[in-house]
Amino acid sequence: MGHSAAVWDCKAAFEVTKDWNGIDQIVLRNPQGASARVSLHGGQVTSWRNKQGEELLFTSNKAVFKLPKATRGGIPICFPQFGNCGSLELQGFARNKMWIVEDNPPPLPPNDSQRKSFVDLLLKSSEEDLKCWPHCFEFRLRVSLATDGNLTLISRIRNINGKPFSFSFAYHTYLLVSDISEVRIEGLETLDYLDNLSQRERFTEQGDAITFESEVDRVYLSSPNVVAVLDH
């Protein structure tokens, strides 16, 4: 991606640059050399590199970095729905919108910002959004990069007018792997899942790890907080 002259915000410890379409993106860095890039197009993390400079997120070479198309890769924000379960477009509309950097975000727990490079982004419902999803909201997203290189996303949804509404959301993360046949996923053993390739029929995971020999499209139920992706 192309860059403009960087601006350093000492308070929040991030750089503001431009991508090759002229859209602002936030660059987070830590002293050890890890980095992350967050585009204001979709509030989307488009790059996450470890201290060796190795990219950890996948972005398709067919990805379109231009509104109104969502970028295919990185970590798209799916809101107010994940999947295709209503009248809204697939995976919601938040990933197609322009977000803004919030200058004075509500405070989070003090230990969340200690020794981290972070940015707070904000998306508010627009008149266009209200036509297809009639609920006033504010979506706040904090993206932070710790000194150990860990990337953390924290989302908070605020109901503006007090009228109850339901929603779902997801961080639709694209992980970069060397070879899909060499990848194992651990932490989902014995869980039930819905198989989208079999009309969402329910099965129970039988293996001690998930491996990939053909297309896989599943929703695991009651999944744990920690899942390991092992790339040999």
C-alpha positions in Angstrom: 0.0 0.0 0.0 1.1 3.5 -0.6 1.7 6.0 2.2 1.5 9.7 2.8 3.6 11.6 5.3 2.8 10.0 8.7 1.3 11.9 11.6 2.2 10.8 15.1 -0.5 11.0 17.8 1.5 10.9 21.1 -1.6 10.5 23.2 -2.9 7.3 21.6 0.5 6.2 20.1 -0.4 5.6 16.5 0.4 6.8 13.0 -2.1 8.0 10.5 -1.2 7.3 6.8 -3.0 6.9 3.5 -3.5 3.7 1.6 -3.2 3.7 -2.2 -6.8 4.8 -2.6 -6.2 7.8 -0.3 -8.2 6.4 2.6 -6.8 7.0 6.1 -5.3 4.0 7.8 -3.9 3.7 11.3 -0.5 2.1 11.9 0.1 0.6 15.4 3.7 -0.4 16.3 5.4 -1.8 19.4 9.1 -1.3 20.3 9.9 -4.9 19.5 8.9 -4.4 15.8 5.4 -5.9 15.6 2.8 -3.8 13.8 -0.8 -3.6 12.7 -2.7 -1.6 10.2 -6.3 -0.6 10.5 -8.3 1.0 7.7 -11.1 3.5 8.3 -12.8 1.7 5.5 -14.8 -0.8 7.5 -12.8 -0.3 10.7 -10.9 -3.3 9.3 -7.5 -4.6 10.4 -5.7 -5.3 7.1 -2.3 -6.3 8.4 -0.8 -7.8 11.6 3.0 -8.5 11.6 5.1 -10.1 14.4 8.4 -8.8 15.5 10.2 -10.7 12.7 8.0 -8.8 10.2 6.1 -11.9 9.2 2.5 -11.2 8.1 -0.1 -13.2 10.1 -3.3 -12.2 8.2 -4.3 -13.2 4.7 -5.6 -10.7 2.1 -6.8 -12.0 -1.2 -4.9 -10.8 -4.3 -8.4 -10.1 -5.7 -9.3 -7.9 -2.8 -10.8 -4.5 -3.6 -9.7 -1.7 -1.3 -12.4 0.7 -2.4 -15.8 1.7 -1.2 -18.5 0.4 -1.2 -16.8 -3.0 -1.5 -15.7 -4.7 1.7 -12.1 -5.7 1.7 -11.6 -9.5 1.3 -9.0 -10.3 3.9 -7.7 -9.2 7.3 -10.3 -8.9 10.0 -13.7 -7.7 8.6 -16.2 -6.5 11.2 -19.5 -8.2 10.6 -22.4 -6.2 12.1 -25.4 -6.1 12.8 -25.5 -9.6 11.6 -23.1 -12.4 10.9 -24.2 -14.7 8.1 -27.2 -14.4 5.8 -30.1 -14.6 8.2 -32.3 -11.6 7.4 -33.0 -8.8 4.9 -29.6 -7.2 5.4 -26.7 -7.8 3.1 -24.5 -10.8 3.9 -22.4 -10.1 7.0 -24.1 -6.8 7.7 -23.0 -3.3 6.6 -20.4 -2.1 9.1 -17.5 -3.5 7.0 -18.6 -1.3 4.1 -18.8 2.0 6.0 -16.3 4.7 6.8 -15.4 4.8 10.5 -13.8 7.7 12.3 -11.1 7.9 15.0 -12.6 8.8 18.3 -10.7 11.5 20.1 -12.3 11.2 23.5 -13.6 7.6 23.9 -15.3 6.5 27.1 -12.7 5.0 29.5 -11.9 1.3 29.5 -10.2 -0.5 32.4 -6.8 1.0 33.0 -4.9 -2.2 32.4 -6.3 -2.3 28.9 -4.2 0.6 27.7 -1.0 0.0 29.7 2.0 -0.5 27.5 -0.1 -0.8 24.4 -0.3 1.0 21.1 -4.0 1.4 20.4 -6.7 3.3 18.5 -10.4 3.8 19.2 -12.7 3.9 16.2 -16.4 4.9 16.0 -19.3 4.0 13.7 -22.6 5.7 14.1 -25.9 4.8 12.4 -26.6 6.9 9.3 -29.9 7.8 7.6 -29.0 5.2 4.9 -28.5 2.6 7.6 -31.8 3.4 9.3 -33.7 2.6 6.1 -32.6 -1.0 6.1 -32.1 -1.5 9.8 -34.1 1.0 11.9 -32.1 1.1 15.1 -29.9 4.0 16.3 -26.5 2.7 17.5 -22.9 3.6 18.2 -20.3 1.0 17.6 -17.0 1.6 19.3 -14.0 -0.5 18.4 -10.6 -0.5 20.2 -7.7 -2.1 18.4 -4.6 -2.5 20.5 -1.1 -4.0 20.0 0.6 -5.2 23.1 4.4 -5.2 23.8 4.4 -9.0 23.2 2.8 -8.5 19.8 -0.6 -9.7 20.7 -3.5 -8.0 18.8 -6.7 -7.4 20.7 -10.1 -6.1 19.4 -12.7 -4.9 21.9 -16.2 -3.9 20.6 -18.9 -2.0 22.5 -22.4 -1.4 21.0 -24.5 1.4 22.4 -28.2 1.7 22.0 -29.0 5.4 21.3 -32.8 5.7 21.4 -33.5 3.0 24.0 -35.7 0.9 21.8 -34.5 -2.7 22.2 -32.9 -4.4 19.3 -31.1 -7.7 18.7 -27.9 -8.1 16.7 -25.0 -10.4 16.1 -21.4 -9.6 15.1 -18.1 -11.3 14.3 -14.5 -10.6 13.7 -14.3 -12.5 10.4 -10.5 -13.2 10.6 -8.5 -14.4 7.7 -5.4 -16.1 9.0 -2.4 -16.5 6.7 -1.1 -20.1 6.7 1.7 -21.8 4.8 -0.2 -24.8 3.4 -3.8 -25.7 4.4 -2.9 -29.4 4.4 -0.4 -28.8 7.2 -2.8 -26.9 9.5 -4.4 -28.4 12.6 -7.0 -26.7 14.8 -7.2 -27.8 18.4 -9.8 -26.8 21.1 -13.0 -27.8 19.3 -12.8 -31.6 20.0 -16.1 -33.3 21.0 -18.2 -30.2 20.2 -21.3 -30.2 18.2 -21.3 -28.2 15.0 -23.7 -27.2 12.2 -22.4 -28.2 8.7 -23.2 -25.5 6.2 -22.3 -28.0 3.4 -25.0 -30.4 4.6 -28.0 -28.0 5.0 -26.8 -27.1 8.6 -27.2 -30.6 9.8 -25.8 -31.1 13.3 -22.8 -33.3 13.9 -20.4 -34.0 16.8 -16.7 -33.5 16.2 -15.0 -36.9 16.4 -11.3 -36.1 15.8 -8.7 -34.9 18.3 -8.0 -32.0 15.9 -9.5 -30.5 12.8 -7.6 -31.0 9.6 -8.4 -29.9 6.0 -8.6 -32.3 3.1 -11.6 -30.7 1.4 -13.9 -27.7 1.8 -15.0 -27.0 5.4 -17.8 -24.6 6.4 -19.0 -25.2 9.9 -20.4 -23.4 12.9 -19.1 -24.9 16.2 -21.4 -24.6 19.2 -20.4 -23.6 22.7 -16.8 -23.1 21.6 -14.1 -22.3 24.2 -12.4 -19.0 24.6 -9.1 -20.4 23.4 -8.6 -22.2 20.1 -5.2 -23.1 18.7 -4.3 -22.9 15.0 -1.1 -25.0 14.5 0.8 -24.4 11.3 3.8 -26.7 10.9 
